[in-house]
Amino acid sequence: MEPDFKDILRQAGKLQERIREIQEKLSHKTVTVDTGGGMVTVTVSGRQEIFSIKLDPLCVDPRDIPMLEDLVLTAVNQGMRRSRELAAEEMKQITGGLPLPFTFT
C-alpha cells in the first residue's frame, strides 16, 4: 500500500512545527566557556548567537594583544562548538538520532 500524500504532508507539517519549537527552545538556552583560566568568557545561545564576551581586566596588556586575540578566538570557537552540540542533542528528539544533511539553527 502506498503512503497517502495528504498524510505525508500532515507529517511534514508536524515536523516543521516541532523544529520551530526546538529553535525557540534553543534561542533561550546558552553555553558558557572560558579560556586562559577564566581570562576570557564567552556565552553563546543554542542558535549560535554570541550573547557576551567578557575579559578579565588583567588579561588586557597592550604589549601582548596577540595573546588576547588568541584567547578570544579560542573561547568563541569552543562556545560555538558547544552550542552546535547542544542543538544536535535537541534535534535528536525528532530525528531519533539520525543525522540530517542540514541544520535548523
N, C-alpha and C positions, 0 to 999 in steps of 0.2 A: 504494500500500500504506500503510495507516495504521500509525502507530507503536504498538508493543506497550506497553501500560500498565505492565507489570512492568519493562520496560526503562527507561521514563521514571522510575519510582520508584527504580530502581537508580542511574540517573544523578544524580537529585536527592540520593540518599544520599551518593554520591561527592562531589558539590558541597558538601554540608554538611560533610563530613569535611575537605575542602580549606580551607573557610572557617575551621573550628576550628583547623587547623594554622596558617593565616595569623594568626589572632587571637593564638595562643600566641606566634608569632614576633614579632608587633608588641609584645606585652607586654614583650619583652626588648630592644627597640630604643628608643633615645632620640634626641631632638634637643635641642640646647642653643643658646640665643640670648642675646645681651646687648644692652643699650641704654645710652645715656649713656657710651659709650666703656668699657664693662665695669663701670659702676657697679652695674647690676642684671643678674644672670644667672639665667635660668630653664631648667630641664631638664624636658622633657615626654616621656612614653612614646608609642609608636606607637598606643596605645589612648586617647590624650587624657587621661592622668592626669598631673597635675603632680607630679614627683618632688622638685624642690627649687627654692627661690628664695634666691639669695644676694645680699646687699647689701654693697657696699664701705662700710666704716665712714665714709669721707669724705663719702658722699652723704647721711648721716643728719644733717640740720640741722633741729632742732626749729622753726626760724623759717621753713622752706620745705618743709613737709610736702606741699603740693600738687605740687611738682616730683617728690618721691619717689613719690607716688601715681601720677603720670603715667608715670614711668619703669617702675614695676612693671606697670601696666596695659598699656603698650606691649609690654613683654617677654613677658608672659603671652599676649597676643593673637598676637604673632609666633610664639611657641612652639607654640600651638595650631594655627595655620595650617600651619606646617611639619610638624607631626605628622599633620594631615589629608592633606597632600600625600604623606607617607611611606606612610600607609595606602592611599591611592589607587594609588600605584605598586605596592604589594604585591598589591592586588586585581586589577590588570591581568593578573596571571599566570593568573587563572582566568576573567576576562571577555573576554580578548583585546582590552582597551582600550575595550570598550563601557561607557558609563556605566550605573550601576544606579540605580534610583529610591530606594534606601535604602542605609544603610551597615551595616557589620558590626562596628564598633568599640565 
